[in-house]
Amino acid sequence: MIKKILWALLVLLLAAAVMFYLDREQWVADFNQERQAQQSEFIQQGQAFGESASQQQCLAQSLEKLGSCFSYGCTLDHGAYLRACLQEASPSEQFCQDVPSYHKKATEDDKSWLKDNCWDKNLNGESCRFLYKQQIHFCSVK
């Protein structure tokens, strides 16, 4: 009896894998479309907030909205929000003060700056560092 149940489960699992394999291109297309729509929404929200905010307020709002986000998609969405917000925001006098220069590969000083800024924020470390990397990039290219 147990063998029959195990065989039935194996057949169902195999059928599901075959169905997924045959439909994989549509699944990827749907996933990409959903991600683009979601990111577009975050970009619009960032632009709207930035129209009446300073650069420092954009960063603070992004960090607050990030909350306890642990997914990579969520991190990317908040990064898009911050980039869009910073493009619209009014300059903050000290926003780029003491911000390290952008490097393709972070230096030890860059890593230390990121760690120090994220240490006490009670956020996912990678997500927090990602937002501060947006600040580094913004301050280096402006």
Residue pairs with C-beta under 8 A, 6 or more apart in sequence:
20 27
35 73
38 73
38 77
39 76
39 77
39 80
42 77
42 78
42 80
42 81
42 84
43 80
43 81
43 83
43 84
44 84
45 81
45 84
46 58
46 62
46 80
46 81
46 82
46 83
46 84
46 85
46 88
47 84
47 85
47 87
47 88
49 57
49 58
49 61
49 81
49 85
49 88
50 58
50 84
50 85
50 86
50 87
50 88
50 89
51 88
51 89
53 61
53 85
53 88
53 89
53 90
54 89
54 90
54 91
54 92
54 95
55 86
55 89
55 90
55 91
55 92
55 95
55 138
56 92
56 94
56 95
57 89
57 92
58 82
58 85
58 86
58 89
59 82
59 86
59 95
59 131
59 135
61 85
62 78
62 81
62 82
62 85
62 131
63 121
63 123
63 128
63 131
65 78
65 81
66 74
66 75
66 78
66 123
66 124
66 127
66 128
66 131
67 123
68 123
68 124
69 75
69 78
69 123
69 124
69 127
70 124
70 127
74 127
75 124
75 126
75 127
75 130
78 127
78 130
78 131
79 130
79 131
79 134
82 131
82 134
82 135
83 134
83 138
86 134
86 138
95 135
95 139
96 135
96 138
96 139
96 142
98 113
99 113
99 135
99 136
99 139
100 107
100 109
100 110
100 113
100 136
101 136
101 140
102 136
102 137
102 139
102 140
102 141
103 110
106 114
110 136
113 132
114 129
114 132
114 133
115 129
117 128
117 132
118 125
118 128
118 129
118 132
121 128
